[in-house]
Structure formats: C-alpha cells, structure tokens
C-alpha cells in the first residue's frame, strides 16, 4: 500500500552535470561558472525549498582553491538546504575534491553524500527525506539505486542517482547502470538523475524520475497532494 504523502507541499530545484573547471579552456570554464551562478539565481527566484545537485558538479578532482572558493560563495547565497552527490567526474577517489574541501564548513544548509552504501538525509522541517549512494568507482558493479530503503512514513521521499539508464534488464555495457524496474520498485516520490546530458523523463510505475540534463537546463519539481509536477526552468 502506498503511503499517503505529506499535506505540506515541497518545491525542489534539480540540477546535475555542471562540470565546473573543465580542461577544455578558459571560456568553457568561465561559461560553467556563469551557469552555476544562474542555477543559484533560479533557485532563489523560484523560492525552492531544497536544491539537489545529482553528480558532476565538478569536471574532475583536480579542482583548486579558486574554484572551491567560488562554489562556497555561490552556495552561501542560498539559505535553503542543498544536497550534493558526487558523480563519475568528481567521484570519491583518494584526494577527491570533496575530501580536500569541506563545502559544509560554515554552511549548515549544505550536505554532501559520502556513504558508498547509501546515505539518508532527513529534513524534518520540510517533511522530506533525501537518499543517495556516493560513487567511489565508476564501474559496472556500481549500481546507484541498490539499497534504496523503504519509504519514510509521512515524508516526501527523494532519491538521487548518477549513472546510465537501461529501459530493460540486460548485461550492462556502461558503468553505473540504472534499470527501469529499479526506479519503479523504489516507490519513492522523485528520483533526481544525473550523468546523461539530455533532459529526459525516465519515470516508471508511478515514480517520477528525470535527468536534469547538461548545463543550461534545470528542473523545478513541485510535490503536493495533487501529485508530482516537473517543469524545465530557464536560466537566462
């Protein structure tokens, strides 16, 4: 039996694959920073309750002090909770960017998912729960939705997953596979996806699941007793 959702509505901004500090040159790096600033602007303008960054905030783990300071400053403009999940580009390898820089220091509203077996973060003030698995290695054996817990009674349940979507069960040829039946089996309200750069609806069995897409696209998710509404939002 499906648990009834909370009566309190929830508004979420979902983004992924910003790829800050790309190795492709100064202009792509500057463009990615402008995009991230506009993502923060959009979160503020839309008055969202929660921001989800579903992997690959950074393009690699060699990020330096200047880029880390930029991200801290942008996140500091927000007051609503932010959950960041490492992706394949900024995975939790030894000396990873999320090891070298603590983006939660002095920013109690920022959380970074770090547990490779899955981590549940509760936001009782929002009647919301966020779950995700931190990626330590981008490989076929890593399945981003393995271990999703049962729904949390009386809360909006939001999962995060960074990997490659398969509509059918098959031997995966790509790393970090996410299978359609796994999405439906969660029974959760929304799954914030990252890794594929085309904004895509992969909802299954009553579970809303979307890829936010590459930089330049974000999604606003409105959850209420009327259901889950997903709306692409402009950054310009």
N, C-alpha and C positions, 0 to 999 in steps of 0.2 A: 504493500500500500504506500502510495506517495505521500510524504509528509507535507502538510499544508505550509505554504511559505509564510514568512512574517507579514504582518499588516503594514509595517514600515517600508516604504519604497526605498530603492537603492539606485544610485546613478554612478556608473563606473566609466572611466576612460581606459581603453585597452590599446596599447601600442607595443611594437616589437621591432627588432632588426633595424635599429637606428644606425649602427655601425660607426660610431664615433671613432675618430683618429685613423681613418683608412690610410693605407700605404700608397694610394693612387695619386697623391699630390696635394698641394696646399689648397686648391679650390674645392675638391671633394671634401676635405677635412673641414673647411670653413662652411660649406653647404650643410654638412651633417650637424654642425653646431647650430646653425640658424634653424634647422628643422627641429632640433631638440628644444630650443628656446620657444618655438611656436607650439610645440606639443604642450609645454608648460603653460603658455598663454591660453591654449584651448581648454586645458583643464580648469584654469581659473575662470575663463569666460563662461564655460558651461556649468560652473559651480558643481563639479562632480564630488562625490563622497569619497572616492577611492581611485587610485591610479595603479594599473598593472602594467609592468614592463616585462614582456614574456620572452626574454632572452636576446642576446647580441646587442645590448646597449653599446658595447664597445666592439670594434672590429678585430681586436687582438688583445693579448695580455701584456703587451709591452708599453702600455699607457704610462705617460709620465706625469709629473706633478702638476703641470699646467692644465692638462685635460681633467685630472681628478678635481682640481680646484674649480674648474668651470662647471662640472657636474654638481659638485657640492653647492655652488652658488645658485644654480638653476633649481635644484631640489629645495633649496632654502626659501625660494619664493612660494612654495606650497605649504599649506598647513594641514591638508587632508592626508591620510595615510597613503604611502607609496610602497608597493611591493616589487622588488627587482629579483628576477630569476636569471642566473647565468645561462647562456646558450652555448652553442658549439664554438663560437669565436672567442668568447670570454669564459670558457669552462674553468672549473676549479682545479686546474693543474697546479703543481707546486709553484709558488711565487706568482700565482694568478693575481690579476688586478684587484679582485675582491679580497685577497689576502693582504696585499700590500697597502691597500687604502680602506679605511673603515668609513663607509659612507653613512653609517648610522651614528657616528660620534657627533654629539651636539645636535642631532636631528632625530628626535624620538619618534617622529612620524615616518621615518624611512626604515624599511625592513629588507634584508637580503636573505633569500632562501639558500641555505648552505648544506642541508642534510641530503646526502645521495639516496637515502632510502625513503625520502619523503618527509615533508615538514608541514605541519598545520599551524596556521596563524589565526587567532581569533580576534575579532574586532567587536566586542560586545556592544559598544556604543553605536554600531551600525547594524547590529543583528546580522553579522556576516562572518564567514569563515573562508580563508584562502588556503589552498593546499598546492604544493608543487614538489618536484624532485630536482635537486641541484645536479647538474651534469658535470661529472668528473672526467668522463671519457666519451667522446662522440663515436659510438660504435654500434653495431647491430644488436649486441646484447643489452644495450641500454634502452629500456622501453619507458618513455616519460610518464605513462599513465599506470604503470604497475604499482600496486599498493595504495590506490586511492581508497580512503576509508569510507565507511558508510556515511550517509548524510547526517549532518549535525541537526538535531531537532530544534526547530524554532529559529533557524538562521538561514540566510542566503548562502548557498554553497558554491564557491567559485574555485575552479582548478586552473592551473597553468601548465602548459605542455609545450616543449620546444622540440620539434622533430618533423619527420616526413610522414605524410598521411597516406595510408593504404585503404582503399574502399573495400577490399576483400582480404581475407586471411591468406597469406602466401609467405614463402620464404623471402624475407626482406633483402633487397639488393642495396638499399640505402641505410645509413646509420640512423639510430634513434627513431625506430618506426612507431607510428601511432595508427592502430587499426580501428576501423569504423565501429566494430562491435564493442571495442573497449570504451569508446565515447558513450554509446548508448547505455552500457552496463553501469556507468558511474551513477546514473540517476541524479546527477548534480544539476544545478540551475544553468551554469555557464562555464565553458572551458575556453580560456584565453590562449590562443595558439600563436606560436612563432616558428620561424625558420623558412617557410615558403613565402616568397616576396610578392605574391599576388593575393590581394584581398579576396578571401574565399570563405563561403559558408559550407562547413562540413558537419552541420548538425545531424544528430542521429537519435531516433527513438524518443523524441521529446526533450532531448538535451541540446541546448543551443551551444554551438561551438564554431568559432570563426578564427581564421588567420587575419591578423590586422593588416598585413601587407608591408611592403618596404617603406622607407622614409617617404613622407608626403601623404601618408594615409593613416588615420586613426579611427577608432570606433568608439561610439558612445553607447553604453549598454544601460537601458532603463529596466529595472526589475520591479514589478509590482504585482498585486493580486490579479491584475489583468493579463499577466504573462511577462515574457522577456522580449523587449524591443531593441533591435540592433540598428544603429544608424551611422553610416560613414559621416565623418565631420571634416570640413575643410580646415587647413592650417593657415591659409593666406588671410 
